[in-house]
Amino acid sequence: QVQLVESGGGLVQPGGSLRLSCAASGSILSIYGMSWYRQAPGNQRELVAAITSSTNYITNSTNYADSVKGRFTISKANAKNTVYLQMNSLKSEDTAVYSCNVVGNFPWGARFEKWGQGTQVTVSS
């Protein structure tokens, strides 16, 4: 009923940049939370960045993991139900599978939470 399509992962050298995208489609009335998580081999999944909408969907609030503050920026395009993660000054420790998470409501009012399939980000020289 809700599908997420992620794109933008790949191999990049240390200090480089990547932009991840996650587009939601399907039976969606509203989206009030979009976030990116990552999981490196042997590690637990961790929250990288999140963006939530106010009740009027005009203002947003964001939060970031300390390890990415100042380097990563999360944003969204409401009309496209898409969330982005701009990643700059990438480090080898950013290497992980990145997954988006979307929380919203179906047209009939029920809440949904959906995970993307994950996209690999590898930072290596």
N, C-alpha and C positions, 0 to 999 in steps of 0.2 A: 504493500500500500504506500510505503514511502521508500524511495530509493536514493542512495547517495553514490555519487561518482567522484572519486578523487583523482587528481592529476598533479603533475609537477615534480615528482620525486626524481632522483637520479644521483649521479656521481659528480662531486664537485671538489675542487681543491680547497685546502684550508684558506680561510679568508674570503672565500667566494660567497655567492648568494644563490638562493633558490626561492621560488614562490610556489607554494602549494595552494591548490583550489579544491573545494568540496562543494558540489552542487546537489541540492536536494530537490526531488520532484515527486509527484504523486498526489495523494489525498492529503493536502496540507491546508489547514485554515490559518494557522499562525505559527511562527517560530519565535521562541523567546530565549533560547540558549544555544550557542554554537561554540564548540571548543575543539582543541587539538590535543591529543595525547601522543606519547611516544613510548616505545619499549625497545630497549637494546637487549641483545642476547645475555641471558643470565640475570637480567634486572627486572624489577617490577614495572608495570606500566605507570607512567607519571603524567600528570597534567602539565602541559606546556603553556597553553594560553587559552583564555576563555573570553567570550563577549556575550553579554546579556542585554536584552532590550528592556526599557522602561515600559510601563503599561500603555503609554501613548505611542510606543515604537518610534519615538523621535530621538530620544537620548539613549546612549549605550554606555555600559560600564565594561571595563576590561581588567583582567588580572593576568599576571605572568609568573611563571616559575622564576625564582631568583637567578637561576643559571642562564636565563635567556633575556633578562631585562636589559633594555638598551640595544639589543641586537635583533630581536624578533618583534614583528608588529602583526597583530591580528586585526582584521577588518571584515566587513560584510557588505554585500549588496542585497538589500531587502527585496528589490524587484526581481532578482534572479535567484533568491533563496540560496545564495552562495556565500561561503566563508573562505577567506584567504589567510594564509600565513606567509608573510614576507620574512625570510630568514637571511640576515646579513652577517658578515664576519663569522662565518661558520667555522667550527672547531671539530676536531676528530671525535670529541666526546658527544657531539650532536648526532653521530651516526646511530640510526635506529629506524624502526618501522613507525611511521607517523599515521595516526588514524584520527578521523574527525568524528565528532559526536554531536548530534542534533537533537534538541528537545523542543517539542511543540505540541500543538493540538490538531487532531483530525477535524474535519468539517462538522462531525456530530458531537464534538466537544471533548472526546476522550483524549487523554494525554498519550503521546508517543515518545520514545527514545530510540534513536537509530544510530548504529555504528557504521562507519565506512569500512571498506575492505582492507585499507592500509596501503601505504606507499613507502617504498624503501628510500631512505636518504643516506648516502654514504659520503663521508668527508674524508678524503685521502689524497695524498700526493702521489 
